[in-house]
Amino acid sequence: MKKTFIFCLLTILTIKMAYAHNPLSATYYLEVNQELGILNVSVSQAGFQEALNKHYPEINFDKLSDVEYKKLAVGYIKDNFNLMVNGNQVQLLNGGLKLGSHQTDLKFITSDLPHKFNNLAIKIDAFKENDHHQTIFTFSLHGVSNKVILTEKNDYAASVEFKNNKMIAKTEGFDTKYLWFFTAIPILIVGKKLFSSQKDSA
């Protein structure tokens, strides 16, 4: 019983670790407070660099200064982000970038947002240069969070409708089958070792 519990726990942790630094996914988190919006973006460093290399093949990134690289990266995110709320375009204003050893984080302030959301349309083309990429777009509207998954199947776009600031309908697509590529092998290895040791002790 104990070994089964450990196996389940290791399986969950393995999935979470693979997902956290998955080079095929990015997370966008938009928090709306009053009429102010703050967008946080997280993506693996490897996935970000791969997309930039493909998007700007003429640029030698080894020759860019840190300031030039950050300016280019921020511009790439802003140019490939399209958000409409109640039919009005929302702009990404001031932004910053933080490079980590495995993950890149960006933060932006948006242009003014309405207090009441009737509908939202989002399209994020960033990172679509990477095969099988998906973007998780989460928005927290007055303390209530919802999310949509943007993939090549829905052309990295989704529409959401609201009633009294609560989501009532959405159009999206989500393909998770490739995620198992990152988790199946370690799960099988851990499972085999646990069950082998259980069999030996029986």
Secondary structure, 3 states (H helix, E strand, C coil): CHHHHHHHHHHHHHHHHHHHCCCCEEEEEEEEECCEEEEEEEEEHHHHHHHHHHHCCCCCHHHCCHHHHHHHHHHHHHHCEEEEECCEEECEEEEEEEECCCEEEEEEEECCCCCCCCEEEEEECCCCCCCCCEEEEEEEECCEEEEEEEEHHHCCEEEEEEECCEEEEEECCCCCHHHHHHHHHHHHHHHHHHHHHHHHHC
